[in-house]
Amino acid sequence: MVSPGTGAGMQAQSKQRVAKVIDQLLEIGAAFPKDGGEWNSISRAISALNGVFTAAKKEAEPKPLPVPPTMPGGGLGGLGGPPSGIPSPGAGGPPPGGMPPGGPPPIAPEP
């Protein structure tokens, strides 16, 4: 059985009543100095009542995706060899930069 007074119409009517209370508190608060303790108390009550209007709009915060575990010292890419296509140091290929020792080969003149 559903409890009486929980339908959308009753909720809308209750929100209107809360809005009237907030308006009344603003009128009452105008009689006090803005830097006094009385106004601070009324202001906090108004802020708490505003939660009636903002509570339904809040959505659950998205959770970040899980990060898979890596080997210690592996960083994001994990431990492994050099990227493919790059020879390991001392493999006999040209040094990084593509220039063989002694400079580029001589260019022969065109006939």
C-alpha positions in Angstrom: 0.0 0.0 0.0 1.3 3.4 -0.9 1.4 6.1 1.8 -1.0 8.9 1.4 0.6 12.2 0.4 3.6 11.1 -1.5 2.3 11.7 -5.0 3.7 14.2 -7.5 0.8 16.7 -6.7 1.5 16.6 -3.0 5.2 17.1 -3.6 4.6 20.1 -5.8 2.2 21.6 -3.2 4.8 21.0 -0.5 7.5 22.7 -2.6 5.3 25.7 -3.0 4.8 25.9 0.8 8.6 25.7 1.3 9.0 28.5 -1.2 6.6 30.7 0.8 8.5 29.9 4.0 11.8 31.0 2.3 10.1 34.3 1.2 8.9 34.9 4.8 12.4 34.2 6.1 13.8 36.7 3.6 11.3 39.4 4.8 12.1 38.6 8.4 15.9 38.7 7.7 15.6 42.2 6.2 15.0 43.5 9.7 18.4 42.4 11.0 21.8 43.8 10.1 23.6 41.7 7.5 26.7 41.2 9.6 24.8 40.0 12.7 24.3 36.6 14.1 20.6 36.7 13.6 20.9 37.2 9.9 23.5 34.4 9.7 21.1 32.0 11.4 18.3 32.9 9.0 20.6 32.7 6.0 21.6 29.2 7.0 18.0 28.2 7.4 17.2 29.5 3.9 20.2 27.6 2.5 19.0 24.4 4.1 15.5 24.9 2.7 16.9 25.5 -0.8 18.0 21.8 -0.7 14.4 20.9 -1.3 14.6 22.3 -4.8 18.1 21.1 -5.7 18.1 17.6 -4.1 16.2 16.0 -7.0 18.4 17.6 -9.7 21.6 16.0 -8.4 22.9 13.0 -10.3 25.3 10.4 -9.1 28.9 11.3 -9.8 30.5 9.2 -12.4 33.1 6.8 -11.1 36.5 6.7 -12.8 37.4 3.7 -14.8 39.6 1.2 -13.0 43.3 1.2 -13.9 44.9 -2.2 -14.4 47.9 -3.0 -12.1 51.3 -2.7 -13.7 54.7 -4.1 -12.7 56.7 -1.9 -10.4 58.7 0.6 -12.4 56.8 -0.3 -15.5 54.8 3.0 -15.8 51.7 3.1 -18.0 53.2 0.9 -20.8 54.6 -1.7 -18.4 58.0 -3.3 -18.7 59.2 -4.4 -22.1 61.6 -4.0 -25.0 62.0 -1.0 -27.2 59.1 -0.1 -29.5 58.8 -2.2 -32.6 60.8 -0.9 -35.7 63.6 0.5 -33.6 66.7 -1.8 -33.4 68.1 -2.3 -29.9 71.4 -0.4 -29.2 74.5 -2.2 -30.6 72.5 -4.2 -33.1 74.7 -3.0 -36.0 72.1 -0.7 -37.6 72.6 3.0 -38.2 72.7 5.1 -35.1 69.6 7.1 -34.2 69.0 9.8 -36.7 69.7 7.6 -39.7 73.1 9.0 -40.5 75.8 6.3 -40.9 79.3 6.9 -39.4 81.4 9.2 -41.5 78.5 11.1 -43.0 76.3 10.5 -46.0 77.6 8.7 -49.1 78.9 10.9 -51.9 76.5 11.9 -54.6 77.5 10.8 -58.1 77.0 13.4 -60.8 74.3 12.7 -63.3 75.4 11.8 -66.9 
